Amino acid sequence: MPTTSHTRADSRAMPLAVSVLGLAIFCLHTTEVMVAGLLPSLSAGLGVSTTAAGNLVTVFALGMVFGGPALTLALMRAPRKPAMIMMLVLFLAGQTLGALAGAYWVMVLARVLTALATAAFFGLAASVCAGLVPPDRVGRALAVVFGGFMVANVFGLPLATFIDQLMGWRAAFWTVDVLVALCLVLVLVTVRSPAAPGRPDLRAELSVFRSGRLWGAFTTNALLIGGVFATFAYLSPVLTEVAGFGAAVVPLLFVLYGVGTVIGNVVLGRLADAHTMRTLWLGGVVLAVLLGLYALVASNQALTLVALFLLGFTGLPLNPAMASRVMRLSNSGALVNTMNTATICAGVTLGTWLAGLGIDAFGYHAPMWVGALLAAGALATLLVARIADRRPFWRA
């Protein structure tokens, strides 16, 4: 995160540190999402229901919601590089505990620890990333960092699912442990601390949270990603129980979803800087319609393939646009970015919880309907924001 060199800041090439941060996000996000591919094994191995195993996604999200901002506040006066290293070490501890878990409550504790580390690291990474590039390239730089999310869906989630089928879910947890350890070394080598870190102004950091527009942006982000995860958290049983795919094919289907996220991240990341609001509007509309249609065709395997790719293309790749909007309404500080992550995770919590209730009451079509309703709610918040700004909704 060096910011003392104008040469680096003015360079049109992305600094290597940005890619390293993206790799770190990949490692951390793989643990967050891989539960979706391990649900049957975790359910059997821990002796709990599929819904209870799915709630491990909710537990992770809750840890990020409540623990992330508090931990970031505690780290406000710490240099950013040591703070990131501490978070990676904490993550390793939690991931190791999860790999050794013999009871459900131990796994819950492991998910909380990894969630705390992930939330704080995300905020630090986004803040560092924004300081490495000129303002007109923040969206693209964030697309590289948040590309870790997308690559985790392309390679991390399917790899974890494949390892689970080959050697069991514990082996999947240990694999992520090794990846995070490697990432820690790369962060140590490539990310440099500022030459003279300034003393953070806590009052200034907190004052931005008085903005109603900022909280509106947080709400939009929470509902959009909550809608995505309402479906994503239960994709594995939906694909096998509703569409009738064999368990051995599921990792390949996750790859298809992940390829959609990578392509979407490239396209939407470039649009995030110049057309932030248009990107969010279009993405929200497509997401709401897509999830509703997916619920109707989920038993058709050919249409399911199309839906998976489009869900990947439209869902998580909205992250750069969401983050750019938040920074424009506030600042690029770690606390703001951590709060953005926390509110998104609140949406994930809501989405996965409602999807679980829907499954118990109506079956495996419910997650898509829940996701569509949450995406529609996000569009409503964008409309309120446009009315409050007294500008046409299509303006960036």
N, C-alpha and C positions, 0 to 999 in steps of 0.2 A: 503493500500500500504506500509506496513512496509518492509524495506529492511535491517534493522540493525541486524537481527538475521540470522546467518548462518544456524542454525538448520532448520528454516522455509524454507530458500532458497534451502537447500539440501534435504528436505523431498520429498519423491516420491509422497505423497498425495497432491492433489491440495488444496491450502489455501482456507478457507471459503470465503475470500474477492473476489476471482476469481468468485465464483458462484454468489455472490451478484452483482458484476459488470455485469454478464450475465443477471441477473434478471432486472437490470436497462436498459440494452440494449433492453430486451424484451418489457418493458413498452414504451420506446421511439419509437422503431421500429413499434409497433402496430399502433401508430398514423400515422407513415409514410405510412404504407401499407394498412390500413383499408379503405382508400378512394376507393380502387379498388373494395371493396365489397359494398360500399355505393353509387356508381355512380347514379343509378336510383333515389334514395331518395334525394341525394344532388342536382341533376339536377332539380327535381320537387320542392324541398323546397326552393332553392335559385333562382329559375326561370331562369335557364341557360340551355344550351344544354349539351348533354352527353360529347361532346368533351371538352367544357369549364369546366365541372366538372372534367374530366380526367386531365385537365391542372393543377389542384390542386396538383397532383403528381409532375408535372414539377416545379411548384412554390416552393414546399418544397425542391426539388433538387437544384434549383437556390439559395435558401437561404443558403443551406449547402455549395455550391460552393464558393460564394462570401463572405458570412458572417462568416463561420466557421473558416477559417485561420486567418482572422482579429481579431476575438474574442479570438482565442487561443494566438495570439501575445500579445493582451492586458492583458492576464492572465498569461503570462510567468513568472512573478515575484511573483505570488500568490501561496501559498501552495496548493497542489493538492486537498486535501480533501475539504477545503473551496471553491475552484474553482468548484468542482463537485457539491457541495451543491447549489452554486449560479446558476449553469446551470439547476439543477432540479427545482429550484424555478422559474426561467425564463420560463421553459417549462410549469409548472403549470399555469402561467399567460397566456401564449399563448393558451393552451388547453382550459382553461376556457372561453377565448374570443371566441374561435371557437364554443364551446357549446352554447354560447349566440348569435352567429352571426345571424343577420336577413337579411343581404345583402351580395352579393358575395364579394365585396371589403373587408368587415370585415373578412370574412373567409380567404381571401388571406393574410391579415395582420396577422391573427392568425397562418397561416401556415409558414409564414416567421419567426415569433418569435420562434415557436417550432423547426423549422429547425436550427436556429442559436444555440439554446441550445443543440440540438441533435448532431450537427457537433462537437462542442467543447467537449461535454461529451464523444463522441466516441474516439476522439484523446487522451483525458486524460485516459480513461479506458484502451485503448490498451497499452499506455505507462506504466501505473501502472502494468498491467498484465504481461508485459514482464520483469519487475523487481522483480516479486514475485517468479519466477521459474528459474531453471538452463537453460542455452541456448539450451540444447538438448530437452527441453520440452516446449519451447515457442509456437510451433505450436499447441500442444495439449491444452495448456492453452488458447490460442487464440480461439481454437475451442469451448471451454467452454463459453468464453465471447461472441463470435459470434454466439454461440448456441442460444443466445437470439433472434437473427434474425430468426432462424429456428422455435423456439417455438412460436414466434409471428405469424408465418404463420400457425402453427398447431392449436393453440388455440386463439391467439389474433384476427387474421383476421376473422376466422369463428364465434368467439364469438361476435365480433362487428357486423358482418352481421346478425347474429341471433337476437341480441338485436335490431338492426335497424328494422327488420321485425316484431318484437314483440312490441316495444315501440317507434320506430323512431330513426333517426340518432343522435339526440341530446343526447339521453340516452347513445348511444355508446360513445360519447365524454366524458360525465360525468363519465362513468365507467373507462375510461383510467385515468381521473383525480384522482380518488380514488386509482388506482393502483400505480400511480406515487407518490402520497403522502405516501403510505405505503413503497415504495421503498426508498424514501428519509429518512425515519426513519431507515430502515435497513442499509443504507450507513452510517448514523450517528453512529450507534451502532457498526458495524463490521469493517469498513475501518478506519485504524489509519493513522495519518499523520507521515511522517518521523520525527525522533527526532531532526535532524538538517538539514533542507532543504538548499541545496547549492544555491548559486547565479547563475542563468542561464547565459550561455554565448551565447548571441544572435547572435554574428558573427559566432560562431561555428555551431549553429543551422541552420543558413542560408547558410553556405558554402556547405552543402551537396547537395543543389539544383543546383549546377553547374554541377552535374553528368548527362550526357546524358543517361546513363543506367537507372538511377532512373526515369527520365521522360519517358523512354521507358516502364518501369514497370507500371508507372501511366497510360499510354495510354492503355496498355494491359488490366489493371483492369477496366478502364472506358468502354472500348468496350465490355468486357465480361458481366459485370453487366448491362450495357446499353442494350445489347441484351436480357437479361433476362427480364428486366422491360418493354421493348417495348411490349412484350406479356403480362406480368403479370398485367400491369396497366389496361388493357382492357379485362381481363379474364372474368369478370362478364357478359358483353354483348356478348362476343364471345360464352360463354357457353349457354346462353339463345337464342340468335339470330341465331347462326350458328349450334350448336349441338342440339338445341331444348330441353334442360333441363328446367324444371320448376324452378321458382325463389326459391321455398322452398328447392330445392335440392342443390342449389349453396353453402351454407355453408358447406355441407358434402363434396363437391368436393374440396373446399379449404382445408378441413382437409386432404384429400388424397394427395394434393399437399404438405401440410405441413409435413405429415408423411415422404414423400420422402426427404424433406430437412433435417429432423432430422437424418434419416438413412444415408443420404449422408454426413452429417456433421461428424458423427462418423467415417465413413470410410475414407473420404478425409482428415479429421483432423489428423488422424494417419499417413497418407501418406505425409502430408505437411512438416514435419521436414526432413525426409530422402530423399524424392523424389519430391521436390518442382516443378521443371520444368517439370518433366514427368506428374505430376498431372495436371498442367496447360495445357500442350499439349493435353493430353487425354480428359480433360474436355472441352476444346475449340472445338475439333473435334466432340465430341459427341453432344455438344450443337448446333453447326451449322447444323449438319445433322438432329438432332431431330426436331429443329424448322422448317426446310424445310419440313420434312415429316409431321409434325403436320399441317402445312398449307394445305397440300394435303388431310388430313383425318379428318379435323376439324368437318365435318358434321356427322361423324360416332361416335356414343356415346361410343361404346366399346373401340375403338382405342383412343378416347379422354381420357378415364380413364388411359390407359397405358401412353399416352403422358404427362398427368398431373403429374403422379408419377415420371417419368423419368426427367421431367423438374425440379421438386423439388429436385431430387437426384443430378442433375448435375449442377444446376445454382448457387444459393447462397452459397452452401457448398464449393465453390472454394475460399471463402473469407480467410480462414486461410492460404492457400498456397499463395495467393496474398499478404497478410500482411507479411508473413514470407520472401518472396522475397524482398519486400520493405525494411524491417529491415536489411536484409543481405547486401543490397546495400547502406544503409545509417546508421541509428541508430534507437533506439527505443523511441526517443523523441516524446512529444505530438504534436509538430508542424509538424513533418514528417507524423505522423499517421493522423492528421487532414487534411493535404494536400492530403493524399491518399484517405481519405473519400470524400474530395471536388472534386477530379478529377473523382472518381467513380460517384459522383452525377452529374458531368458534362455529363458523359456518360448516366446516367438515364434521364437527361434533353433532350439530343439529341435523345435517343431512344423513349421516350414517345412523343416528339414533332413530330418526323418522323412518328411514328405509328398513331398519330392523323391525320396528313396530309394524310397518306395512307388510313385511314378509310373514310375520306371525299371523296377521289378520287376513291377508289377501293372496299371499303367495309371492313367487319370485318375479312377477311383473311389476310389483309395487315400487322397487327402487327407481325405475325409469320415470314413473309418474311423479314421484317425490322430487326427483332431479328437475323435471320440467317445470314444476310449480316454483321451485326455488329460483330457477333461471328467470321465470316470469316476474318474480319478486324483484330480482336485480334490475330488470328493465324498468320496473316501476320506480325504483330509487333513482335511476338515470333520468327519468322523466321529471321527477321532483327537482332534481339538481338543475335541469335545464330551465324549468319554470322559475326557480329561485334566481337563476342568473339572468333571466329575461332574454335568453338567446334561443334561436332555433336549435332543435335537438341534433341536427346534422353537423353543426359546427364543431371543429376540433378544439 
